[in-house]
Structure formats: structure tokens, C-alpha cells
Amino acid sequence: MKKFLLLTTALLFTACWPTSLSFRDGSVPPEWKRFMVTTLENKAANAPISYSSELSELIKDGIQNRVGLTLVSEESDDPQITITGSVNSYDITPLSLQENAAEVKNRLTIRSSFQIFISAPEEDVMELSSSRFADFDASQDVGAIQQQLLEEINEQIVQDVLNKLLSNW
């Protein structure tokens, strides 16, 4: 009886065991092989000079690493996905006015917009507007913590692009 139960349990587990594992999103159409991201246009007057190109590179890295598509640099390489866009604003605003100035917070908000052009399996254009922020103490020097704030915001923006790209399929 014990051998029968052991054999039945073993067969049950092997029947349910996956035959292959993949970390690539299963909802990506098989026609998608290559993508292209143009350097984002910087329309935000007070954004760091290199910010739009840094965000463009992070989006490229995110798609390569999380979706597994191949990056191409020119339209002649026939990308199935082309992403263009702009950084529209880069603002620092106070959140609240309180008697104790040490507890006042500021917010760095970055607004960006993207157009995702898809050529296969069927032509489509998706629009995305992303507004992300990070809060910090008003007593802190923005220049000293700017890189940390940008890393936090950039991760959210890249995730927004990936979510939009993968949500319609």
C-alpha cells in the first residue's frame, strides 16, 4: 500500500510539473523581436541637461532586460516597436506650510509623455502620459539628493512604459 501511494504521489507531481520555465512575459506577441527608443526630447527648462538621454537609456535597458527584445538603432533595422517621447516638466514644489520649518516637505515631479508605435502583428499607436514624484525634506539640498530622487522616479517611469507596452497584448 505504501508503494502504491508513493508511486501515485510521484506520478501526480511529475504530471503537474512544468515542462519549461521562462522569465519572458508570455503576453508578448511572437512577432516582436526588435525595438528602438529615440532619445527623449527635453521640454523641461529646469531638468538636468542629460536627464532626457539618461531616461531614454533606462527605458532601453528595461525593455531589453525585462521583455527580452533586441535593441536596434535605426528604422532600417525594421523594429516592431518604436518609442518616442519627451520630458515635459521637472518641478520642485512645497507640499505643506507648517509652523515648524524642519518638517516641511518638497516634491520633485517629473511629467513625461510617450508614443509607442507598433508595426507587428498589426499596426498600432499607444499614447502614455506619466507623472511621477518623490518627496524630500525641504531642509535638504536638492543637489545633494537629486540622484537618489531621480533613481526612484525613473524606475517608476520605466515601469509605466513597460506596463503600457505589455498591457494591450
Buried (B, 14 or more C-beta within 10 A) or exposed (E): EEEEEEEEEEEEEEEEEEEEEEEEEEEBEEEBBBBBBEEBBBBBEEBBEEBBEBBBBBBBEBBBEBBBBEBBEEEEEEBBBBBBBBBBBBEBEEEEEEEEEEEBBBBBBBBBBBBBBBBBEEEEEBEBEBBBBBEBEBEEEEEEBBEEBBEBBBEBBBBBBBEBBBEEE
